[in-house]
Amino acid sequence: MSMDPDSPALRFQLRQQRSRIYWQLDLDYALAESELEQIRVEQPRSDWATLFLAGIALHEGRRSEALELIANAEEMSVGGQQGIFLSWVALFRSFAGDYEAALKASTQALKLNQEGGPDTATALWVHSLILIHLERIDDATPFIDRDWELERSTKPEAFIYQFAKIGEVAGARSILTDSRYEVTNHFYLALVHLVLGDKDSTFGAIEAGIENHTQLLLASLLVAEFWNPIRDDPRFVEMLELLGSKVTHTEDYLRDHHIRNVNQP
């Protein structure tokens, strides 16, 4: 930036990276939103900035606003990154419970990611997850098998939940207990413990995920239907309170919850 302070492309990259730091590392959703909104002022058709705003809305439980922003982002999306972009659209839509539209986006993402690289693996994982949530287990299985061939050595924990949901409980447990695998992602751990009926371990993983700012966990916790079996547990309320103690919320969230911003007169 010091070498080329007037570069619109550099300003865009700087704001985008700042927004991700504020959003994902600091859990300062207000500052992240400010950076993303400034991007949209400078580049009104910024699909990624709009999608990131949808992600912040999901993090705050603002489901309807998130879906509206996702739809706006989809209308803007063009170019070489559309494949991975649509995978994130599909994932966010699935967290918001819009499974049919999520499946449409993930199907498009698969068509655009045929090379077998990391974007292909992401597209396969998201697509199989959505099919599972639609209870289309037989349809999901071949996509899980193909993705497992691509990523079993680099991200085995991503498949624990899928294996458990399609009835391969032994395979799920083997990943959990195999010393060759370092299972560290608390989103995947919380989901699989939930499926296996171990609520104590589920809440342990959720708490660790909040402490470690595990993004898929935070994006889904307030809105996703797969957490419904434990929402009535008092410990779930405790987890939301723990998360709330770490977050700087947007003005929309504060207004919706009738909370006064202490930084405003």
N, C-alpha and C positions, 0 to 999 in steps of 0.2 A: 504494500500500500504506500509506503514511503517513496518507492521508486516510480509509482504510477498512481497517484492519489485520485485521479479523475476517471479511472477505469471502471465502467459500470459492471463489467464481469467480475472484477476483483471485489468491488463493494458487495455484489450479490453473494459471492463465496464467503466473504467475511461475515456478513449478516447471517447467512445460513449456518455457518459453523458456530457463531455465537449463540444462535437460537438453540442449537442442539446441546451445547454446553449448559446453558441455563435450564433447558427442559429436562435433559436426561441425567446430567451430573449434579446440578445444584437443586433440582426440583423447584426452580423458580419459574413457574408457568407464566407469571405476569410479564417478566422480562423477555422470556422466549416469545410470547405472543407479540410484544412490542416490536421485536426484531422482524418477525415474520410479516407483520402488518406493514412495516416500512418497506420490505421487499415488494409487497403487493402494490404499494404506492408507486414504486419505481418500475416494477414489472407486473402490471395488472393481471397478466395471464400466466403467472408463475404456478405451475401445477404442483410442484413439490412443496412450495411454501404453503399453499392451500391445504395440501394433504397433511402437512405437519400441524397446521392449525386444527385440523380434524382430530389428529392424534392427541393434542392437548385437551380438546373437548372430551374425548373418551376418557382420558386420565381423570377428568373432573366429573365424570358421570353425566355429561350433557349429551345424551344420546341423539336427540333429534337434530341438534345443531351440528353434531359430528357427521351425521348422514347427509345433511344439506351441504356441508363443506366437501365431503367426499364426492358427491354428485357434481359439484362445481369443478373440482379438481379433474375428474374424469373428462369433462367436456373440454378442458384445456389441454389434455395430455397428447403430445405428439413427440416424435423423435426416437432416438436410439435407445433411450432408457425406458421405453414404454413397457417392456416385458417385466422388469423388476418393479416398476411403478405399479402395474396392475396386480402384482402379487401382494403388495402392501395395501392396495385398495381392497382386495379380496379379504385380507386378514382383518383389516379394520371393520369392514362391513360385517364379517362373521362375529366379531366381538360385540357389535351393536345389535346382533340378532337378525340381520337382513341376509339370511343364508342363500336365498335364490339369486339375488343380485351378486352376492359374494361368489357363488359358483360360476356365474356368467363371467365375472372378471378373472377368476382363477383359470377358467378354461381358455380365455384369450391369452393369459400370461403363458400357459403351457405351449400354445401355438407359436408364441414369439421366442420361446426359450428351448430350442431343440438341440443345442450344441453339446449338452452334457456338462456344462460348467457350473459354477456356484449359483448362478441365477436359475438354472434348470432345477437344481436341488431345492432351492427355496420355493419355486413354483410347484414342484411335486409335493413338498411337505404341506404347503398351504392348501392345495387342492384336496389332498387326502384328509386333512383336518376338517375341511368344510363338509366333505362327503360323510365323514363320521358323525358330525353334528346333525346332518340330515338323516342319520340312521341308515345310510346306504353302504353298509359294511362290505358287501361283496364287490361293489364298485370301487371302494377305497383301497382294497387289498393290493391290486396290481400296482397302483401308484406308490404305495408304501414299500413294496418289494423293490421297485425300480430305484426309489430314493435311497433305500438301505444299501443297495449296491454302490451308489455314488458316495455316500457319506458315513458308512458304518465306522470307518477308521478315524474320522475327524470330529463327528458330532453324534455319537451313539445315543446320548441322553435325549436327543430330540425325538427318538422313536419309542421311548418307554410308554408314553401315553397311548400312542397309536396301537402298539402291540397289545396293550391291555384291553383297549376298546374293541379290537377285532377278535378277542378271545384267546390271543396268544399270551396268556398270563405268565407262563413259564419263561417265555422269551423276555418279557418285561422284567421279571424278577432277576433273570440272569445278568441283564445289563446293570441292574442296581448293585448286584453282589460281585460282579466280575472285577478282579483287581486290575485288569488291563484297562478298564475304563475309568476315567476321572469324571464323575458326574457332579457338576458344579452349578448348573443352571437351575435356579430355584423355581422358576416357572414350570419347567418340565417335571421337577421333583414334586411340587405341590399337586400338580394334576394327576400324576400317577398314584401318589399316595391316596388321593381322593378316590380314584377309581378302585383301588385295592381295599378301600374301606378303613384306612388307617388315618383317622382324623387328627390324632395327636401329631403325627409326622407331617400331615398336611399343613397344620397351623405353624409347625416349626419351620417348614420350608417357606411359607408365606412371610413369616416374620423375618427370616434371613433375606428373602428377596426384597422386602421393603428396606432393610438396612443396607443392602447392596445395590439398591436402585435398579433392580431387574426390570427392564422396560416392558416386556410382554406381560409380565405379572401386573405391573402398575397400570398398563393400558386396559387390561381386562377386568381388574378387580371390582370396579364399581358398576360395570355394565354387563359383563358376559354371563350368559345363562348357565354355563358349566359350573359356576360357583354357587348356584342356587341351593344345592343340597346342604351347604353349611352356612347360608346367610342368617338362619335363625339361631345359630350357635352364638352365645355371648362372646366367645373368643373372636368371632368375625368382627363384631363391633369394636373390640379392643384393637384388632389389626387396622381397622379404618381410622381409629383415633391415633394410632401410632403413625400411620401414613400422614394424616392431617397435621401432625405436629412437625413434620419435615417439609411441608409444601408451602410455597408462597403462591396463593391462588390469584386467578384473573379477576378483573372487576365483574365480569359476567357471573362468575361463580359466587362471589361475595354478594352481589345483588340478588341472585336467585335464592340464596340461603339467608338473606336478611342480616348479613354480617357487615358491620361497619369497618372500613379500611382504616386501621389505626394510623396510617401514614398520611391520611387526608384530614384537613381541618373540619 
